[in-house]
Amino acid sequence: MSIPHSWPAPLLRPGDVAEVFGVTTSTVNVWVREGRLSPVVVTPGGHRRFLPDDVHTLLAAIHHQDGGGQA
């Protein structure tokens, strides 16, 4: 699968996602297995890439779940 030239945003690597959340890449892999986060592309070498919007959605959900979203 090739990435279209008009792709809307740079794709994030698991390490990038881990850095956003302050977790390890192993935790990101668990989230993928649990279905909490889905890669938009898996490279021929098996490397996952994520959309920033999907990462922000999960971040907001976790923030809300932890009580950070309540006024």
C-alpha positions in Angstrom: 0.0 0.0 0.0 1.4 3.4 -0.9 0.7 6.6 0.8 -1.1 9.2 -1.5 1.0 12.3 -2.3 -1.9 14.4 -1.0 -1.8 12.8 2.5 -3.3 15.3 4.9 -0.7 15.2 7.7 2.6 13.5 8.6 2.1 10.0 9.9 3.3 9.2 13.4 5.5 6.3 14.4 4.8 4.2 17.5 7.7 6.1 19.3 6.0 9.4 18.4 2.7 8.2 19.9 4.5 6.9 23.0 6.1 10.2 23.5 2.8 12.1 23.3 1.3 9.9 26.0 4.4 9.5 28.1 4.3 5.7 27.8 6.5 3.0 26.2 6.1 1.7 22.6 5.0 -1.6 24.2 2.0 0.2 25.7 1.2 1.6 22.2 1.3 -2.0 20.9 -1.1 -3.1 23.6 -3.5 -0.3 22.6 -3.3 -1.5 19.0 -4.1 -5.1 20.1 -7.0 -3.9 22.3 -8.4 -1.8 19.4 -8.0 1.5 21.2 -5.7 2.8 18.4 -5.5 1.6 14.8 -2.7 2.2 12.4 -3.7 3.9 9.1 -0.8 2.2 7.3 1.3 -0.9 8.0 4.5 -0.8 5.9 5.7 -3.8 4.0 8.2 -4.3 6.9 5.4 -4.4 9.4 5.9 -0.9 10.8 2.7 0.9 12.0 1.9 4.5 11.2 -0.8 6.5 12.9 -2.8 9.6 12.0 -2.3 12.5 14.3 -6.1 13.0 14.5 -6.5 9.4 15.8 -3.9 10.0 18.4 -5.5 13.3 19.5 -8.9 11.5 19.7 -7.4 8.8 22.0 -5.6 11.4 24.1 -8.9 13.4 24.6 -10.7 10.2 25.5 -8.1 9.2 28.1 -8.0 12.8 29.4 -11.8 12.7 29.8 -11.8 9.3 31.4 -9.2 10.4 34.0 -11.5 13.3 35.0 -9.6 16.0 33.1 -12.6 16.7 30.9 -15.0 17.6 33.7 -15.5 21.2 34.6 
